[in-house]
Amino acid sequence: MSNAGTASLTVDERDYYERQIFDLRQLLEVSKILNSTLDYATLIDSILYSIMGQFKVLRAGLFAKKGIDSPWLSFHRNYKGFEVAKAVDYSISEDHPAIRLFQRQYGCYTLDDLQGRFGSLKGLEALTALKPDLVVPLKVKGVINGIIVIGERIEGESDFTPLEREYLINVAVMAAIAINNAFLFEMTTTDMMTRLKMKHYFYSVLLERMERSGISGKPLSVMMLDIDHFKHFNDEHGHQCGDAVLKNVAQVLQKLVRGEDIAARYGGEEFCVLLPDTDGQAAGFVAERIRSAVARSVVEYEGKRLSVTISIGVAQFQATTDYTAKVIIERADRALYSSKADGRNRTTIAGS
């Protein structure tokens, strides 16, 4: 635009265009952030922090599906600022009329808007319990795959302006696409039976972590686990019983590993865990907690209460000798078979 053209603009017009340019730049930054990760939890954090920073709000949260076949949008645990009551089920059915409204008339809504539309907020108790100032649906390919809820402003500003709502919808569109991509990635890297990561994903992350550990000098350990006498469960009770045993062990792993750890199904009845920033001794303590928890658990199958035990091998990454992921896996595997040979239901830590 020429100087003459700029001079002909009124102050209000100049402010408007400057605001538009600023918003576009901010959207580009948000887009970069949302496209920088496929990790679901990290992505949701990025979405919420971006919104909180842009609009200076005290509270932000997200409803999303927990699985591709789930008929519910559930409040994600990575919420910011909201007070959550244990007695409330923070879920919204994908069949609720509000979801169909969001599909037909895509935009931002207040609870009063929804009350006016439906006369009642029955089925939206999750929203009324949170008392958000604004509800922003996420839509991709015509499907609502999430709902962002936003609380009050830090500085007690007035309601969101039409321009701010338009900006929020633009952010929501990018967030919806990013969540869909992360969900697809999750599906391709997750074992559907156990809900643990697959072997190929484990190997790729292990290689990356080995490189980091070699540079930083921080410890890294790998754990291999195998269900004792697994063939017995299949032979005596059938393969569905074997599946129940696999799921039971996987659930124990999911409860006891940290957020930064990677638990995967290695194959058959064998599992593996990657433990960043953890030396062999500390990994041994983690292994013992897992082994003890599995031994205490009970698998209930067709009226029977079945006991399960696992054997574990642990190996700490040695940068001077573990040149490939295969080498450290093999060391952990040898330690695992030492546990088997020594009577099972025990943990063995590999030597250096």
N, C-alpha and C positions, 0 to 999 in steps of 0.2 A: 504494500500500500504506500503511495507517495506521501510526502510530507503535507502536500496540499490536501490530500484526502483525509489524512489524520487530523489536520487542523479543523476540517469541516465537521468532525464528530462532536457531539455534545459530551459533557462530562459523564453523564449516565451511560451513553453509548460506549464511550471509551472504557469505562469500568466494566461494562457487560462483556466486551470482547476480551479484555484482559483476564477476566474471570474465566471465560471459556478456554482461553489458551492455557491458563494455569491448570484448569481441570483436566484438559487433554494431557498435559505433561504428567500430572499425578496419575491419571489412568494408565499411562505408559509404564510408570514406575510400578504400579500395582500389578499390571500384567506381567512384568518381568519377575516380580516376587512370586506370583502364583504359578508361573511356568518353570520355576527353578527347582521344584521338587515334585515327586510322585508319591512321597510318603504321606499317608492319609492324615495322621495326627499332626504332622508338621504343617501340612497344607491348611488344615482348619485353624491352627494357631496363626498362620500368616494372614488368612482372611479376616479373622476377628481383630487382630492387632492393627491391620491396615484400616479397618473401619473405625476402630476406637481412636486411632491417631488422626485420621482425616476429619472426623466429626466431633472429636473431643467428648466422647460419651463415656460414662462410668461403667456401663454393662453391655456385654455382647455375648451372644451364644448362637448355636446352630443346631437345628433338627436335621437329621439325615438318616438314611437307611443303614442298618447294621449289616445287612447282607442283601445280595441281589434278589433273593426270593422273599424278603421281608415285606409284609403288607403295612408296616408302620414306619413313620418318621420319628426317630427317638432323639431326645436331647443329648448331644454329645458331651462327654465328660470334660472336654477342654473349654468349657464355658468360662467367661470372665465376669466377675462382679455379682452375678445372680446368687441369691440365697435359695438353695434347693432343699425341699422337705423330703425326708425318706418315705413318708407315707403317700406321696403323690406319684402317680405313674405319668412320667413326662413323655408321652407318646401321642401321636396324632395318626389316625387311620388314613391311608392313601385314598380311601373311598369317601372321606368326609366331603360334603358339598363345598367347603372352603377351598379344597384342593382343586376342584373342578372350576371354581370361580377364578383362582389364580391362573389356571390354564387359559381360560377364555379372556379374562381381562387382567393382563399382566401389569402389575404396578405395586406400589407400597400401600400398606393398609394399617390403620390403627384398630385397636379393639372396638372402639365406637363404630368405625366403618363396618366391621364384621357383625357387630350387634345389630346395626341398622339393616344389613342385608338379610340376616337370618332370623332376627327377632330373639334368638337364643344362641348362647355359646356352648350348648351341649355338645360334647365330643371334643371341645377345645379347652378342656380344663387345664391342660398343660400350659396353654398360653395365658389363661386368666391367672393361674398360680404365679407365673413369672412377672406379670404386669409390665410388659414391654411398652415403650412409647411408640415403637414402629415395628411392623412385621413386613419382612422383605422376602418374597418367595424366590427360589432359584429354579430356572427353567432351561432345559436343554433338549433340543429335538422334540419340543412340544410336551415334555414330561417334567413335572415338578420333582426334582431330586433333592430338595433341601429347603429350609426356611431359616432365614437369619432373623433373630430378634435383637432389638437395640433398646437400651435404656436411656435414661435422662442425660442431658448435657452436663459436663463438668461445671461450666460457668452459668448454668441456669438460663441458657438462651431460649428463645421462643421455639415454636414448632418448626419442623423441617420445611424449608421453602420448596416450591415446585422445582426449582433448579437443583436443589440438594437431593430431592427425591429422584429426579432424572439421573443424577450422578450415581446415586445408590443402585439404581436399576442397572446401569452400565457395569458397575462393580459386580453386581449379582450375576449378570450374564457371564462375565469372565470367571467368576467363582464356580458357577454351575458347570461350565466346560472343564475347568481344572479338576473339580470333584469327580466328574464323569470319567476323565482320563485316569485319575488316580484309582478309581474303583475298577476300571478295566485292567489296569496294571496289577492291582491286588488280586483279581481273579486269575490272571495268568501266572502268578507266582505263588499261589496258595493252594495247598492240598485240600480239596473240598471235604474230605471225610474228617480230618483232624483239625482243620483250620490253622495248621502250622504252615510255614513256608516250605517251598519245594527245594529239592536238592540243588538244582541248577542255580537258583537264587542264592542259596547259602554259599555256594562256591564263589559266585561273583562278588559277594560282600566280603567273604573271607580274604580273597585276593587283595581287595581294596584296603582292608584293615591290616593285612600283613605289610603292605607298602607303607602305610601310615606308621605302624609300629616300628618298622625298620628305620624310619626317619626320626621319629620322636623319641624312640627308646622306651616308650610306655609298654607295659606288658600286655599280652594277649593270650587267651587260652581257648582251647577247643575241648568239648565234652562229647563223647560218643556213648549212647545208651541203648541197651537191648533188653527186650522183655524176656524174662526167664521162662523157659518151657512154653513158649507161645504156641507151638504146634499142638500141645496138649489141649488148649482151649478150642482150637479148630476141630481136632479129631474127636474130642469128647462131647462138645456142645454145639458144634457147627460154626460156619464162617461168620454168621451174624454175631455170635458171641465173641469171636475174635475181633470183629469191628468194634464192639462195645468196649473191649479191653484197650484197644488202640486209642479210642476216644477218651477213655478215663486217664490214661497216661498223658495224653496231649493236654487235657484240662489241667492236670497238676503242673505240667511245664509252664503253661500260660500264666498260671497264678504265681509261680515262684521266680520266673525270670524277670529281669529288669526291663524297663522300656528300651534301653539301648542294646540289649542282648538280642540275638537272633536264634529262635528255636525253629527247627525244621524237621520234617519227616525225611529221613535219609533213604529209606526203602524198606518195604516189608514191615517188620516189627522193630526196626532200628531208627533211632532219632539222633540228632546232633544239636549242639548249642554252641554259639559263638559268644564269648565273654570278653568284650573290650576292656582295657584298663584293669585287667585282673590277672594276677600271677597264678602259678600252678597251685600253690597252697590255698589261696583264697577260692580258686575254682573248685578245689577239693571240698571245701566247706559247703559251697553251693550244691555240689553234687550230692553230698551226704544229706542235705535238707531235702532235695528232690527224691532221693532214694527212700528216705524215711517216710516222706509224705505218701509216696506210692504204696509202700508196704502197709501203711495205716489205712489206706483207702479200700473200699469194698465195691466191687462191680456187681450190681444186681441184674440178674438175667434169668427170665422165666421162673421166677420164684426162688432162684438160688442166689446165695451170697458168696461170691468168688473172691479169693485173695490173689493179689498180683505182686510180683517183685520184679526189680530190674537190676541189671549189672551195668556199671559205668566205668569208662576209662577217660582219663583227663591228660591233656598234653599242653604245656606252655610253649608258645612260639619261640623258636630259637633262630634269630636272623642269620646266623653263620652257617646253619645246616639245613633249615627248612626253606629250600629254594623254591618249592612249589607248594600249592595248597594240598596236593596229594600226599606229600611227605608228612606234614603235620597230622593230617587225617589218619594216615597209616599208623603213626605213633600212638595216637589216641585209641585207634582200633586194637592195636596190640595190647595196650593197657586194659581195654575192655575184655579181651579174651583171657587175660590174666585173671581178671575178676571172675570170669566164668569157670576157669580151671581151678580156682581156689575155693569154689563152693557156691558161687553166685550170690546175688543180693548183697553186693559190696562194691566199693569204689577203689580203683587203683590209679595212682598218679604216675605217669610215664617219667622215666629219668631223662636227663638232658642229653 
